[in-house]
Amino acid sequence: MAVTLTVHDSQYPQRVSEQLRHGLRARRLPGKFLYDSPAQAQRWLAYHQAYAPSRTAAALLDLYQQAFQTALRALASPPLHYVSLGCGGGMKDALCLTQAIQQGAPVLFTPMDASVALVLETLLRVQPWLADLTTAPLVVDFDSRPDLSAWLAQHETPRHRRLLGCFGMLPNVDYRSFLPYLRSLMRPGDLVLLSANLSPGLYAEAVGRILPQYDNPYAHAWYTGALTSLGLALEQIHLSVQPHLLRPDGHLWQIQAVAVIQQALQLVLDGEHVALSAGESIDVFFSTRFTPEVMPEVLAESGLTLLHSWLCATHEEGLYLCARSSV
Ligand SMILES: C[S@@+](CC[C@H](N)C(=O)[O-])C[C@H]1O[C@@H](n2cnc3c(N)ncnc32)[C@H](O)[C@@H]1O
């Protein structure tokens, strides 16, 4: 099978290189570099397979099925444009598309991700339905909050309604600017279904349960893989994974993975020398946790009206179906 992918200019090599150099000058690895190469995509898939609740808990998959069913019903069977932001391996998108195609309405499908390898993975996963879909796969970086209105509208008729699917993204982005960006991709009548990694209780009671999911050999291989691909050797870094409180009331907190440099060194990135001293640290990864109680407030602040939510039994993941608020 041959597929055609479009690469948005936000993912052109020069932009990507500049983002990386800019990030490292600020001692921060931009999140997409954890997924960017085929090797990192494979490390993430292995970690995800071993630890992410969706692949380990059939009940959670069932929750996704219910959520897609409600979302598709709420859209009342118009021609559907299903847009997946940060599609990853496309497993959840396949669940949605199966249901949508069964309903018989024509479906447009726009998978988007910064990783070429993962957009391809998604297309391979939905291959059985490709004949019934019009697809517009896009390799794009959301960090620059690109204007995608023309891309999204290209195959739509005025009757099309968009369902945005956004799973696993919210924890790893600045949600205060990303949620309004999601909203900007919606028109009146469109819906978004998004997942959040939840804190099953306030910080103090939940942290001991959540931390091991991010501090394990698969996760470490994924974090350090991104650093070694920049030229750092494993013995030059010490990686630690720590929790960090974001709101004193314990409703919002983060897990942060930080690499501490063990000896002074120089990285050479596209001709630029970045000097790192012993003891300096690089922020490699973060994952934000929200309590179920705080989520409606977080969504409302970003102009999203919560229509329906689903919590998995462990209260570690939630799904949120939202419309665009009018103001
Ligand atoms: C945790 S994974 C979730 C994948 C999939 N939606 C799922 O739930 O299985 C996050 C995805 O977002 C993508 N991503 C991360 N940062 C991105 C960015 N700045 N722009 C576009 N995609 C990004 C990654 O490549 C990865 O596929």
The ligand as a Gaussian input file, in Angstrom:
#p B3LYP/6-31G(d) Opt

LIG

0 1
 C        0.376000      10.205000      24.351000
 S        0.366000      10.138000      22.617000
 C       -1.358000       9.815000      22.294000
 C       -1.614000       9.093000      21.010000
 C       -3.067000       8.654000      20.735000
 N       -3.943000       9.792000      20.579000
 C       -3.566000       7.724000      21.827000
 O       -4.342000       8.174000      22.669000
 O       -3.177000       6.560000      21.811000
 C        0.568000      11.798000      22.143000
 C        0.686000      12.005000      20.644000
 O        0.797000      13.393000      20.388000
 C        1.801000      13.627000      19.419000
 N        2.361000      14.962000      19.682000
 C        3.088000      15.347000      20.764000
 N        3.419000      16.642000      20.667000
 C        2.896000      17.075000      19.488000
 C        2.894000      18.329000      18.831000
 N        3.519000      19.385000      19.347000
 N        2.263000      18.437000      17.642000
 C        1.635000      17.358000      17.095000
 N        1.604000      16.136000      17.676000
 C        2.227000      16.005000      18.861000
 C        2.802000      12.534000      19.619000
 O        3.590000      12.298000      18.458000
 C        1.906000      11.350000      20.016000
 O        1.511000      10.607000      18.916000

